[in-house]
Amino acid sequence: MRWPAVALVALAALTGCGEDGGTAERDAPAATAPAVTVPVATVPAGGPPGTGETAQDRAGAGARTRPLARLPGLGPRTLAWIPSDARQVVVVTGRGRDANRSEVVLYEHTGSGWEAGPAWPARNALKGWTDDHRAGDLRSPIGVFTLGDAGGLLPDPGTELPYDRSDGFGVSGTGLLGEPLEGSFDYVVAIDYNREPGTSPLDLTRPLGADRGGGIWLHVDHQGPTQGCVSLDRRHMRELLRALDPDWNPVIVMGDAESLRA
């Protein structure tokens, strides 16, 4: 699936990481979970997602480990937010409520349990995390959100997600610490917080209203904190894009470690 070519270059200038019309740093357009804008789900059900490679195989993991019965580091409230049909879960664990460093692990559910991919270092918003995200608060939203749409300035690296290759993902200028932003949106995955699923990540629809922020993406790390997004090394973004499979209903679980244990 590909979106028709439209004039999206101007949209990029209006879209920022975690904030529409952002200033120094531009991350991405907002998002809301497919059928919901606030995380709503049930505890993950067992059962194989089908045959094929696991997260370790497809995301460059090392030696295989024994499948896990449950996702580590997640408490009952967080687990209850995860849709029962989700077979791929990207867990972003922040170091602290006010920290802008985190870790990302992709888990896939096989017939015998959850299998983990490698742990990747990541960055999140400058001021850390919040469960009540607002435009301009410089915090990443805590919750569970679906992942269904991707795009970037560069051609599709081989993802199964709908991918919008557009010059609208071009970015220049400097980030919150003065670091160059060029290349930050070479590859992105839209996080469905306050956005319309099934559209390009550049779409500016905000179902919860502009005051609730938007433009929350996974994107390429620019060596500095974000306004609300989660950023990964370029190589890891490519690996993640190649691993995510819409047939497995991928979601992202994100927040500081203490919040996720609730």
C-alpha positions as CSV (number, residue, x, y, z in Angstrom):
1,M,0.0,0.0,0.0
2,R,1.3,3.5,-0.9
3,W,-0.3,6.8,-0.5
4,P,-0.7,9.0,-3.6
5,A,1.9,11.7,-4.2
6,V,0.8,14.9,-2.7
7,A,2.4,18.2,-1.8
8,L,3.7,17.2,1.6
9,V,6.9,19.3,1.7
10,A,5.1,22.2,3.3
11,L,3.6,19.9,5.9
12,A,7.0,18.9,7.2
13,A,7.6,22.5,8.1
14,L,4.5,22.4,10.3
15,T,5.2,19.1,11.9
16,G,7.5,18.6,15.0
17,C,8.5,15.8,17.2
18,G,5.7,15.6,19.7
19,E,4.4,19.0,18.7
20,D,2.8,20.4,15.6
21,G,4.5,23.6,14.5
22,G,7.5,22.7,16.6
23,T,10.5,25.1,17.0
24,A,14.1,23.9,17.4
25,E,13.5,20.2,16.9
26,R,11.0,18.6,14.6
27,D,10.0,15.1,15.4
28,A,6.7,13.9,13.8
29,P,3.0,14.1,13.5
30,A,0.8,12.7,16.3
31,A,-1.0,9.5,16.8
32,T,-3.8,7.7,18.5
33,A,-4.3,3.9,19.0
34,P,-6.3,2.5,16.0
35,A,-9.7,2.3,17.6
36,V,-8.8,4.3,20.6
37,T,-6.8,7.4,21.4
38,V,-6.2,6.4,25.0
39,P,-4.6,2.9,25.6
40,V,-7.4,0.4,25.9
41,A,-6.8,-3.4,25.5
42,T,-6.8,-6.8,27.2
43,V,-4.0,-9.0,28.5
44,P,-2.1,-10.6,25.6
45,A,-3.5,-14.0,24.6
46,G,-1.3,-16.9,23.8
47,G,-1.1,-18.7,20.5
48,P,1.3,-18.6,17.6
49,P,1.1,-15.6,15.2
50,G,1.9,-18.0,12.4
51,T,5.1,-19.4,10.9
52,G,8.1,-17.3,10.1
53,E,11.0,-15.6,11.7
54,T,11.0,-14.3,15.2
55,A,12.1,-10.9,16.6
56,Q,15.5,-12.3,17.2
57,D,15.9,-13.5,13.6
58,R,14.5,-10.4,11.9
59,A,15.8,-7.7,14.2
60,G,19.4,-9.0,14.3
61,A,19.4,-10.7,17.7
62,G,22.1,-13.0,18.9
63,A,21.7,-16.4,20.5
64,R,18.2,-17.6,21.0
65,T,16.8,-17.7,24.5
66,R,14.0,-19.6,26.2
67,P,10.6,-18.0,25.3
68,L,9.2,-15.8,28.1
69,A,5.7,-16.5,29.6
70,R,5.1,-12.8,30.0
71,L,6.7,-9.5,28.9
72,P,9.3,-8.5,31.5
73,G,9.1,-5.2,33.3
74,L,5.4,-4.7,32.7
75,G,2.8,-4.6,35.5
76,P,-0.8,-5.7,35.4
77,R,-2.2,-2.3,34.4
78,T,0.3,-2.0,31.5
79,L,-0.4,-5.5,30.3
80,A,-4.1,-4.9,30.4
81,W,-3.6,-2.1,27.9
82,I,-2.0,-4.4,25.3
83,P,-4.5,-5.7,22.7
84,S,-5.1,-9.4,22.9
85,D,-4.3,-9.8,19.2
86,A,-0.9,-8.1,19.4
87,R,1.9,-10.5,18.5
88,Q,4.7,-7.9,18.2
89,V,5.3,-5.5,21.1
90,V,8.0,-2.8,21.0
91,V,8.8,-2.0,24.7
92,V,10.4,1.4,25.3
93,T,11.6,1.6,28.9
94,G,12.8,5.0,30.1
95,R,15.5,5.3,32.7
96,G,13.4,7.6,34.9
97,R,10.3,9.8,34.9
98,D,12.4,12.9,34.0
99,A,15.1,11.2,32.0
100,N,15.5,11.4,28.2
101,R,17.4,8.1,27.8
102,S,15.7,4.8,27.3
103,E,16.0,1.2,25.9
104,V,14.0,-0.5,23.2
105,V,13.3,-4.2,22.8
106,L,11.0,-5.9,20.2
107,Y,9.2,-8.9,21.5
108,E,7.3,-11.4,19.3
109,H,4.8,-14.0,20.5
110,T,5.4,-17.5,19.2
111,G,3.5,-20.7,20.0
112,S,5.6,-21.1,23.2
113,G,5.8,-17.6,24.5
114,W,7.4,-14.2,24.0
115,E,10.8,-14.0,22.4
116,A,13.0,-10.9,22.7
117,G,15.1,-9.2,20.1
118,P,18.2,-7.2,21.1
119,A,18.1,-4.3,23.4
120,W,18.8,-1.0,21.6
121,P,19.7,2.3,23.3
122,A,17.2,5.1,22.5
123,R,16.3,8.7,23.4
124,N,12.9,10.2,24.3
125,A,11.7,13.7,25.2
126,L,13.9,16.2,26.9
127,K,12.0,16.3,30.1
128,G,11.1,12.6,30.2
129,W,7.6,11.1,30.4
130,T,4.0,12.0,31.1
131,D,0.6,10.2,31.3
132,D,-1.1,13.5,30.3
133,H,0.8,14.7,27.2
134,R,0.3,18.3,26.1
135,A,1.7,20.2,23.1
136,G,5.0,21.7,24.0
137,D,5.5,20.0,27.3
138,L,8.7,18.3,26.1
139,R,7.6,14.9,27.5
140,S,6.9,11.7,25.7
141,P,3.4,10.1,26.3
142,I,3.2,7.0,28.5
143,G,0.9,4.3,27.2
144,V,0.3,1.5,24.7
145,F,-0.2,2.6,21.1
146,T,-0.5,0.8,17.8
147,L,2.1,1.0,15.0
148,G,0.6,0.8,11.5
149,D,2.2,3.5,9.3
150,A,5.7,4.3,8.2
151,G,7.6,6.6,5.9
152,G,10.7,8.6,5.4
153,L,12.9,10.8,3.3
154,L,14.7,7.7,2.0
155,P,13.2,4.8,0.0
156,D,11.4,1.9,1.7
157,P,14.1,-0.3,3.4
158,G,11.9,-3.4,3.0
159,T,9.1,-3.0,5.6
160,E,5.8,-4.7,5.5
161,L,4.1,-1.5,6.9
162,P,2.6,1.0,4.5
163,Y,5.5,3.3,3.6
164,D,5.3,6.9,2.5
165,R,8.5,8.0,0.8
166,S,8.3,11.8,0.6
167,D,10.4,14.9,0.5
168,G,8.1,16.1,3.2
169,F,10.3,14.2,5.7
170,G,13.2,16.5,5.0
171,V,14.5,18.4,8.0
172,S,17.2,20.9,8.7
173,G,18.3,23.2,11.6
174,T,19.3,22.2,15.1
175,G,17.8,20.3,18.0
176,L,17.3,21.1,21.6
177,L,21.0,20.7,22.4
178,G,22.2,22.4,19.2
179,E,22.8,19.1,17.4
180,P,22.0,19.0,13.6
181,L,18.7,17.4,12.7
182,E,19.4,16.5,9.1
183,G,18.5,12.9,8.4
184,S,16.3,12.5,11.5
185,F,13.3,11.5,9.4
186,D,15.1,9.3,6.9
187,Y,13.0,6.5,8.4
188,V,10.0,6.9,10.7
189,V,7.2,4.8,12.2
190,A,4.1,6.8,13.4
191,I,3.1,6.0,16.9
192,D,-0.7,6.1,17.0
193,Y,-1.1,8.8,19.7
194,N,-3.6,11.5,18.6
195,R,-3.4,10.7,15.0
196,E,-5.6,9.1,12.3
197,P,-4.3,5.5,11.7
198,G,-4.1,4.4,8.2
199,T,-2.6,7.7,6.9
200,S,0.8,8.9,6.1
201,P,2.9,9.9,9.2
202,L,2.8,13.4,7.8
203,D,-1.0,13.6,8.2
204,L,-1.9,16.4,10.5
205,T,-5.3,15.1,11.8
206,R,-5.5,15.4,15.6
207,P,-8.6,13.6,16.9
208,L,-8.0,14.7,20.5
209,G,-7.3,18.3,19.5
210,A,-4.1,20.3,18.8
211,D,-3.6,21.0,22.5
212,R,-3.0,17.3,23.2
213,G,0.1,17.4,21.0
214,G,1.0,15.1,18.1
215,G,3.8,14.1,15.8
216,I,4.9,11.2,18.0
217,W,7.2,9.0,15.9
218,L,9.9,6.4,16.1
219,H,12.7,8.0,14.1
220,V,16.5,8.2,13.5
221,D,18.5,9.5,16.4
222,H,20.1,12.9,16.0
223,Q,22.3,12.6,19.1
224,G,20.0,14.7,21.3
225,P,16.6,14.4,23.2
226,T,13.4,14.8,21.3
227,Q,10.3,16.9,21.8
228,G,8.1,13.8,22.4
229,C,9.3,11.1,20.0
230,V,11.5,8.0,20.5
231,S,14.7,7.9,18.4
232,L,17.0,5.0,17.5
233,D,20.3,4.6,15.7
234,R,19.8,4.6,12.0
235,R,20.8,0.9,11.7
236,H,18.3,-0.1,14.4
237,M,15.5,1.9,12.7
238,R,16.1,0.0,9.5
239,E,16.1,-3.3,11.4
240,L,12.9,-2.4,13.2
241,L,11.1,-1.4,10.0
242,R,12.1,-4.7,8.4
243,A,10.9,-6.7,11.4
244,L,7.4,-5.1,12.0
245,D,4.6,-7.0,10.3
246,P,1.1,-5.5,10.2
247,D,-0.4,-9.0,10.2
248,W,1.0,-9.4,13.7
249,N,-0.8,-6.2,14.9
250,P,2.3,-4.5,16.4
251,V,2.0,-2.1,19.3
252,I,4.5,0.1,21.2
253,V,4.5,0.1,25.0
254,M,6.4,3.2,26.2
255,G,7.1,5.0,29.5
256,D,9.5,5.2,32.4
257,A,10.4,1.9,34.1
258,E,8.4,2.7,37.2
259,S,5.2,3.6,35.3
260,L,5.4,0.5,33.2
261,R,5.6,-1.7,36.3
262,A,2.2,-0.5,37.4
